Amino acid sequence: GRRPAAERGPVPTPGAAGPALPREGRHGEAAAGAGRAGRRGAGTDGAGDSCLKHSRFQQRGIDQVLDASTLSFGTRVRWFAICFVAGIVCSFLGTALLWLPKGIKLFAVFYTLGNIAALASTCFLMGPVKQLKAMFDPKRLIATIVMLLCLILTLCAVFWWNKKGLAMLFCILQFLAMTWYSLSYIPFARDAVIKCFSSCLG
């Protein structure tokens, strides 16, 4: 006779494709694949962040060099003071040597070196880029060009042209251009000078 249904076991459903994987196994494989993809993505993002940080570090280093900020503030102030004092000493020394037989040439050379040292002092204090931006600001542009030209022409008049009168003339123009340039950093100083000369001239 026939066995009871309980002994025969479950009746297979038509169209079934065999034993299926447990749901937990499918979820485990999906999670493992997502983890591998995440690790690859994290490695790519980490490399991109590293390159970005490196480029930022390089740019910051370039900016520091251009602004002279790689030097400590105390070092910058020290070199500012050294260059400023050297400029004053050169100017006074040139004035003292003016009365010697070849004093005009010596005066022109030392006075020019004094002005160059004065410009270098503010370059240490502000940084090269800020110094150039300040010098070639529209309100200082004419004074800066005249001052730089006179610095060069003074040395040319002394060493190449051998013209004492031209050297003295360029020194006077240096003084006027440097004074006008320096007054631009003081608020309303130029206006006060213009009013003063206007009142004196009538």
Wavefront OBJ file of the C-alpha trace (Angstrom):
o trace
v 0.000 0.000 0.000
v 0.861 3.638 -0.147
v 3.022 5.302 2.514
v 1.470 8.115 4.497
v 2.066 11.642 3.158
v 4.155 12.545 6.181
v 6.674 9.806 5.346
v 6.939 10.764 1.657
v 8.161 14.308 2.491
v 7.184 17.604 0.839
v 5.751 17.451 -2.627
v 7.952 19.465 -5.055
v 6.324 22.473 -6.624
v 6.168 22.334 -10.433
v 8.637 24.696 -12.124
v 10.943 25.016 -9.084
v 14.616 25.466 -10.026
v 16.162 23.486 -7.243
v 17.370 24.563 -3.848
v 17.841 28.333 -3.519
v 20.618 30.069 -1.589
v 19.681 31.324 1.823
v 18.813 35.019 1.953
v 21.608 35.636 4.433
v 24.202 34.330 1.924
v 23.015 36.658 -0.825
v 23.177 39.646 1.514
v 26.714 38.645 2.631
v 28.066 38.514 -0.924
v 26.491 41.902 -1.738
v 27.985 43.430 1.395
v 31.449 42.035 0.564
v 31.273 43.486 -2.964
v 30.210 46.854 -1.626
v 33.086 46.783 0.862
v 35.644 46.092 -1.875
v 34.229 48.909 -4.004
v 34.263 51.233 -1.013
v 37.893 50.430 -0.283
v 38.830 51.129 -3.903
v 36.893 54.422 -3.789
v 38.500 55.353 -0.493
v 41.942 54.684 -1.963
v 41.173 56.912 -4.955
v 39.797 59.680 -2.739
v 42.820 59.431 -0.472
v 45.197 59.813 -3.429
v 43.213 62.811 -4.697
v 43.284 64.449 -1.257
v 47.032 63.838 -1.013
v 47.675 65.483 -4.401
v 45.462 68.436 -3.446
v 47.260 68.915 -0.138
v 50.625 68.707 -1.917
v 49.651 71.336 -4.479
v 48.327 73.602 -1.737
v 51.550 73.168 0.208
v 53.616 74.068 -2.868
v 51.492 77.147 -3.563
v 51.744 78.215 0.066
v 55.523 77.777 -0.077
v 55.758 79.918 -3.217
v 53.602 82.619 -1.614
v 55.766 82.544 1.494
v 58.957 82.961 -0.523
v 57.505 85.819 -2.570
v 56.210 87.594 0.517
v 59.399 86.899 2.494
v 57.199 85.358 5.179
v 59.532 82.337 5.417
v 61.599 84.631 7.637
v 60.404 85.165 11.153
v 58.963 88.544 12.057
v 61.975 89.339 14.237
v 64.389 88.543 11.401
v 62.442 90.706 8.975
v 62.426 93.624 11.397
v 66.151 93.153 12.012
v 66.995 93.275 8.301
v 64.658 96.222 7.851
v 66.574 98.108 10.531
v 69.951 97.094 9.047
v 69.055 98.242 5.536
v 67.406 101.423 6.781
v 70.411 102.403 8.903
v 72.754 101.504 6.025
v 70.761 103.790 3.743
v 71.021 106.692 6.182
v 74.756 106.096 6.677
v 75.360 106.007 2.913
v 73.439 109.244 2.423
v 75.345 111.083 5.154
v 78.655 109.635 3.988
v 77.976 110.787 0.449
v 77.168 114.262 1.732
v 80.404 114.332 3.753
v 82.452 113.235 0.722
v 80.880 115.896 -1.467
v 83.607 118.401 -0.634
v 86.511 116.208 -1.744
v 88.159 116.702 -5.177
v 86.105 113.901 -6.706
v 83.359 114.309 -4.169
v 80.486 114.710 -6.617
v 80.987 111.210 -7.971
v 81.324 109.741 -4.503
v 78.266 111.624 -3.334
v 76.220 110.376 -6.286
v 77.261 106.755 -5.728
v 76.684 106.731 -1.958
v 73.432 108.659 -2.191
v 72.124 106.196 -4.784
v 73.196 103.235 -2.659
v 71.425 104.815 0.302
v 68.156 105.053 -1.600
v 68.494 101.457 -2.811
v 69.090 100.306 0.765
v 66.015 102.235 1.915
v 63.887 100.464 -0.699
v 65.371 97.108 0.337
v 64.461 97.782 3.968
v 60.763 98.116 3.204
v 61.048 95.087 0.907
v 62.121 92.985 3.901
v 59.331 94.402 6.022
v 56.490 94.092 3.501
v 57.696 91.321 1.215
v 58.737 91.628 -2.461
v 55.291 91.125 -3.983
v 53.534 93.585 -1.686
v 56.383 96.038 -2.172
v 56.071 95.921 -5.966
v 52.281 96.203 -5.808
v 52.594 99.227 -3.532
v 55.282 100.843 -5.692
v 53.336 100.454 -8.922
v 50.018 101.496 -7.465
v 48.484 104.178 -9.737
v 48.987 106.927 -7.147
v 52.722 106.089 -6.887
v 53.410 104.994 -10.445
v 54.933 108.244 -11.754
v 57.081 108.773 -8.652
v 58.289 105.158 -8.795
v 59.244 105.337 -12.483
v 61.075 108.659 -12.057
v 62.866 107.379 -8.960
v 64.040 104.121 -10.593
v 65.123 105.914 -13.759
v 67.106 108.446 -11.753
v 68.799 105.682 -9.757
v 69.997 104.072 -12.982
v 70.871 107.328 -14.744
v 72.886 108.557 -11.768
v 75.140 105.516 -11.894
v 75.405 105.830 -15.677
v 76.418 109.486 -15.378
v 79.124 108.593 -12.850
v 80.647 105.425 -14.317
v 80.021 105.638 -18.063
v 79.268 109.196 -19.126
v 81.590 110.810 -16.577
v 79.287 113.830 -16.231
v 79.365 115.353 -12.765
v 76.631 117.867 -13.492
v 74.238 115.182 -14.745
v 75.017 113.018 -11.736
v 74.150 115.885 -9.395
v 70.969 116.652 -11.321
v 69.839 113.028 -11.140
v 70.557 112.964 -7.402
v 68.269 115.970 -6.923
v 65.586 114.261 -8.987
v 66.084 111.128 -6.891
v 65.471 113.137 -3.748
v 62.319 114.752 -5.105
v 60.910 111.482 -6.458
v 61.710 109.578 -3.260
v 60.124 112.305 -1.147
v 56.957 112.342 -3.250
v 56.883 108.536 -3.173
v 57.247 108.436 0.614
v 54.559 111.082 1.161
v 52.030 108.812 -0.586
v 52.076 106.505 2.446
v 51.033 109.329 4.786
v 47.330 110.246 4.552
v 46.736 113.758 3.146
v 50.505 114.516 3.162
v 50.631 115.222 -0.555
v 47.592 117.504 -0.336
v 49.227 119.409 2.509
v 52.462 119.873 0.518
v 50.550 121.050 -2.554
v 48.560 123.567 -0.464
v 51.755 124.771 1.196
v 53.503 125.414 -2.116
v 50.368 126.967 -3.576
v 50.133 129.420 -0.685
v 53.846 130.237 -0.919
v 53.649 130.891 -4.634
v 50.746 133.227 -4.189
l 1 2 3 4 5 6 7 8 9 10 11 12 13 14 15 16 17 18 19 20 21 22 23 24 25 26 27 28 29 30 31 32 33 34 35 36 37 38 39 40 41 42 43 44 45 46 47 48 49 50 51 52 53 54 55 56 57 58 59 60 61 62 63 64 65 66 67 68 69 70 71 72 73 74 75 76 77 78 79 80 81 82 83 84 85 86 87 88 89 90 91 92 93 94 95 96 97 98 99 100 101 102 103 104 105 106 107 108 109 110 111 112 113 114 115 116 117 118 119 120 121 122 123 124 125 126 127 128 129 130 131 132 133 134 135 136 137 138 139 140 141 142 143 144 145 146 147 148 149 150 151 152 153 154 155 156 157 158 159 160 161 162 163 164 165 166 167 168 169 170 171 172 173 174 175 176 177 178 179 180 181 182 183 184 185 186 187 188 189 190 191 192 193 194 195 196 197 198 199 200 201 202
